[in-house]
């Protein structure tokens, strides 16, 4: 009965702000877990949680030496976590920095978006048939200015003919990545960061490792054409999927870009409606 009374009194003392506080912290912890899920950081985090759980137990049973070792290990572990998993932490912070209002790199017109996708897919299909290696990056919310500056500025309207010409073998720009922003090819011959994923198929070359690397550090959409087999691959959010057909590639590109396009305007409509409510309240 005493335990029940304690629980009842605790519940009575919970304020609305306490509930909000708990919900916010729970949401943050959930998002952090989703960011590190199925990454190397997940295993290390589980180890740190286990150590945190064992420290009070060792203290309760007066296991002084074990408690000292666990405490020191935790200190070193947290520092190691920051150093070893710097790329994952960077990706998490970039993910938090993406908002619905940061839309300058998202196409403003659905018709233009579909035209751009059609031109890209047509060029990729032709490059695949001729087994010409290619690496195309479509910028989304995360800015790629640092990557763009490593290549040669072009600033031309996206067209199938131009993309195919860029990747002609033995031309100056064919070996790097071509960056597309909105409806323009902004740069070609760009250098991308390579992935550190050791589970990637050893048969895949530098283009595929570069595609996976930039997808791990941004929300860009990356298309790769294999020079050896002509296979079309698609990378997004740290995942690389191979053997795309022309129609399948076009469908997934349009679906992803349309979702972001619609989401952007959903938020804008909410803000406009919120402003209208404030005006009505004031009047």
KANORBEL-V978064 format. One record per run of one state. SS is the DSSP state (H for helix, E for strand, - for the rest). FROM is the first residue (numbers start at 0). TO is the last residue. If there is no record, write none. Layout:
SS&FROM&TO / SS&FROM&TO
//
This chain:
-&0&0 / H&1&11 / -&12&14 / H&15&35 / -&36&38 / H&39&59 / -&60&62 / H&63&83 / -&84&84 / H&85&96 / -&97&108 / H&109&128 / -&129&132 / E&133&137 / -&138&143 / H&144&147 / -&148&150 / E&151&156 / -&157&158 / H&159&165 / -&166&175 / E&176&180 / -&181&182 / E&183&189 / -&190&204 / H&205&216 / -&217&219 / E&220&224 / -&225&230 / E&231&235 / -&236&237 / E&238&240 / -&241&244 / H&245&281 / -&282&282
//
